[in-house]
Amino acid sequence: MRAIVIGGGVIGLSAAYFLQEDGWEVVVLEKGDLTNSCSFGNMGYLSPSHFIPLASPGVVEQGLLWLLRADSPFYVRPSLRWQLIDWGAKFVRACTRTHVERSVRPLVDLLLLSKEETKRWATSGLFDMEYTERGCVIYYNTSKGEQEELATARQAEALGLQATVLQREQARALEPDAQLDVRGGVLYHDDAHLYPNALMEQLPRLLESRGVRLRRRTEVVGLERRNGAIAAVRCRSDETSGPVEERFAADMVVLAAGAWSPQLARWSGEYLPLMPGKGYSVTIERPQRVLHHPCILKEARVALTPWKSRLRIGSTMEVGTMDDRVRLRRVQGILKAVQQYLPGLAEDPGIRTLSDPEVLQQRTWFGYRPLSADGLPYIGFGRKNRNLILATGHAMLGVSLAAGTGRVVAELASGKPVTVPLDAFDPKRFRY
Ligand SMILES: Cc1cc2nc3c(=O)[nH]c(=O)nc-3n(C[C@H](O)[C@H](O)[C@H](O)COP(=O)(O)OP(=O)(O)OC[C@H]3O[C@@H](n4cnc5c(N)ncnc54)[C@H](O)[C@@H]3O)c2cc1C
């Protein structure tokens, strides 16, 4: 039985891993060359602590305030595109307490399953991806931020996660080099992190060694439907002799094309409200100032991840844009937040060189997060095709949820009971 996976990001490759393990003949179709996608330059967090979906009370109000600032971490490009309006309306409707209450348990279950599977990869000796269990600290510098985070910490504990509240001096002692200027923080012990670029380099090699066919530079350009199923996937690949059209017959198709998924879903007759959410990161090689723990600067929505010999700083959410332009003011806003919260770290020579706009422009990476309309991923069968599994919309949690998603996708494909409940992630939950 042949499974075709569309998209070679972390979700598609994880699905390929578990499908192959389950005995499927797997072909991954990827329009790029598997050297860059949203799955590479991200922060590498595996965050059970991120159990509150993106669509939650207060997010819209905060977003509107941020729209007024050119260096804020949030931006929506004004547009009359129907898809953006429809997505926005659904997102606003989802920002309720009831939605959050319904979502946290299924999200935590999938996050924990995913962390367990990723840890299994890390300890199997198959990967060297700097998997580290050192938790993640959320630092706040306002009383509102503190109240919100303490409430989240209590909720985390009620869900069985471990959280420690740090007073200002305790936080400062945790990171002596960074000379923290914060009110306090919460350390979420269950979080882990890995170096996503290493995972994304090694996973394709492992898959190929196990017989998975990875077709690079092969873009899916159409889906052939017959009798309520996808009969074949049509592709165009760039060969040295010129473009070549191909057709892959499929018993099962997994749509994991990240922010590009809505177009492909349309070809299959499915409707997927999803927008790209562009984010930036900058990586500093061999920093001289040490940061021990991954951390998030709460009010600024900036994240930092330290690995053995590098440090990454990332943030921003530009909704609806796929224009490949680096908006420098926003990236400078990220560095300003580091200066405010972690003034000692900001003195690192590697960070200081980024004050030159040209250097910053060159060194900035960006990726498009696939944003669902309610902050929960789409995982499951669609409406119109009995052999199409959608696996996308993971927003800020693609790495955190990849291995768990891969595992449940394989279970669905093979008709097995799923390890964690998937009702909350049903792709059919939105109407046209
Ligand atoms: C700044 C930043 C920081 C982040 N930090 C974290 C973090 O710490 N932890 C976390 O869990 N998540 C994080 N994320 C989110 C995470 O990176 C994404 O959720 C994840 O990478 C999405 O993976 P994906 O496989 O769905 O999409 P992608 O990685 O975008 O992969 C989709 C693939 O599909 C391919 N494709 C598209 N259309 C076609 C087609 N027609 N034919 C063939 N191939 C096609 C694309 O080329 C692409 O390679 C972050 C994101 C950003 C931007």
PDBQT file of the ligand as one rigid body, heavy atoms in Angstrom, charges set to zero:
ROOT
HETATM    1  C1  LIG A 501      10.191  32.237  14.196  1.00  0.00    +0.000 C 
HETATM    2  C2  LIG A 501       9.506  30.921  14.419  1.00  0.00    +0.000 A 
HETATM    3  C3  LIG A 501       9.748  30.218  15.587  1.00  0.00    +0.000 A 
HETATM    4  C4  LIG A 501       9.097  29.004  15.824  1.00  0.00    +0.000 A 
HETATM    5  N1  LIG A 501       9.410  28.296  16.943  1.00  0.00    +0.000 NA
HETATM    6  C5  LIG A 501       8.806  27.106  17.181  1.00  0.00    +0.000 A 
HETATM    7  C6  LIG A 501       9.147  26.331  18.319  1.00  0.00    +0.000 A 
HETATM    8  O1  LIG A 501      10.017  26.697  19.093  1.00  0.00    +0.000 OA
HETATM    9  N2  LIG A 501       8.489  25.161  18.528  1.00  0.00    +0.000 N 
HETATM   10  C7  LIG A 501       7.516  24.718  17.675  1.00  0.00    +0.000 A 
HETATM   11  O2  LIG A 501       6.926  23.674  17.932  1.00  0.00    +0.000 OA
HETATM   12  N3  LIG A 501       7.204  25.409  16.555  1.00  0.00    +0.000 NA
HETATM   13  C8  LIG A 501       7.823  26.588  16.292  1.00  0.00    +0.000 A 
HETATM   14  N4  LIG A 501       7.515  27.300  15.170  1.00  0.00    +0.000 N 
HETATM   15  C9  LIG A 501       6.477  26.781  14.283  1.00  0.00    +0.000 C 
HETATM   16  C10 LIG A 501       7.008  25.640  13.420  1.00  0.00    +0.000 C 
HETATM   17  O3  LIG A 501       8.208  26.042  12.815  1.00  0.00    +0.000 OA
HETATM   18  C11 LIG A 501       5.955  25.286  12.367  1.00  0.00    +0.000 C 
HETATM   19  O4  LIG A 501       4.736  24.993  13.006  1.00  0.00    +0.000 OA
HETATM   20  C12 LIG A 501       6.374  24.063  11.564  1.00  0.00    +0.000 C 
HETATM   21  O5  LIG A 501       7.636  24.245  10.989  1.00  0.00    +0.000 OA
HETATM   22  C13 LIG A 501       5.349  23.761  10.479  1.00  0.00    +0.000 C 
HETATM   23  O6  LIG A 501       5.785  22.599   9.834  1.00  0.00    +0.000 OA
HETATM   24  P1  LIG A 501       5.073  22.086   8.516  1.00  0.00    +0.000 P 
HETATM   25  O7  LIG A 501       5.739  20.829   8.143  1.00  0.00    +0.000 OA
HETATM   26  O8  LIG A 501       3.596  22.095   8.728  1.00  0.00    +0.000 OA
HETATM   27  O9  LIG A 501       5.337  23.253   7.456  1.00  0.00    +0.000 OA
HETATM   28  P2  LIG A 501       6.688  23.609   6.610  1.00  0.00    +0.000 P 
HETATM   29  O10 LIG A 501       7.909  23.416   7.427  1.00  0.00    +0.000 OA
HETATM   30  O11 LIG A 501       6.452  24.951   6.029  1.00  0.00    +0.000 OA
HETATM   31  O12 LIG A 501       6.679  22.516   5.503  1.00  0.00    +0.000 OA
HETATM   32  C14 LIG A 501       5.723  22.489   4.469  1.00  0.00    +0.000 C 
HETATM   33  C15 LIG A 501       6.434  21.997   3.231  1.00  0.00    +0.000 C 
HETATM   34  O13 LIG A 501       5.473  21.782   2.199  1.00  0.00    +0.000 OA
HETATM   35  C16 LIG A 501       6.095  22.108   0.978  1.00  0.00    +0.000 C 
HETATM   36  N5  LIG A 501       5.067  22.358  -0.036  1.00  0.00    +0.000 N 
HETATM   37  C17 LIG A 501       4.173  23.368  -0.068  1.00  0.00    +0.000 A 
HETATM   38  N6  LIG A 501       3.401  23.286  -1.155  1.00  0.00    +0.000 NA
HETATM   39  C18 LIG A 501       3.811  22.192  -1.847  1.00  0.00    +0.000 A 
HETATM   40  C19 LIG A 501       3.414  21.593  -3.074  1.00  0.00    +0.000 A 
HETATM   41  N7  LIG A 501       2.426  22.098  -3.829  1.00  0.00    +0.000 N 
HETATM   42  N8  LIG A 501       4.067  20.479  -3.488  1.00  0.00    +0.000 NA
HETATM   43  C20 LIG A 501       5.085  19.943  -2.747  1.00  0.00    +0.000 A 
HETATM   44  N9  LIG A 501       5.511  20.497  -1.584  1.00  0.00    +0.000 NA
HETATM   45  C21 LIG A 501       4.875  21.599  -1.133  1.00  0.00    +0.000 A 
HETATM   46  C22 LIG A 501       6.903  23.357   1.317  1.00  0.00    +0.000 C 
HETATM   47  O14 LIG A 501       7.930  23.588   0.371  1.00  0.00    +0.000 OA
HETATM   48  C23 LIG A 501       7.437  23.012   2.698  1.00  0.00    +0.000 C 
HETATM   49  O15 LIG A 501       8.721  22.432   2.647  1.00  0.00    +0.000 OA
HETATM   50  C24 LIG A 501       8.167  28.503  14.881  1.00  0.00    +0.000 A 
HETATM   51  C25 LIG A 501       7.949  29.193  13.691  1.00  0.00    +0.000 A 
HETATM   52  C26 LIG A 501       8.612  30.386  13.445  1.00  0.00    +0.000 A 
HETATM   53  C27 LIG A 501       8.380  31.101  12.157  1.00  0.00    +0.000 C 
ENDROOT
TORSDOF 0
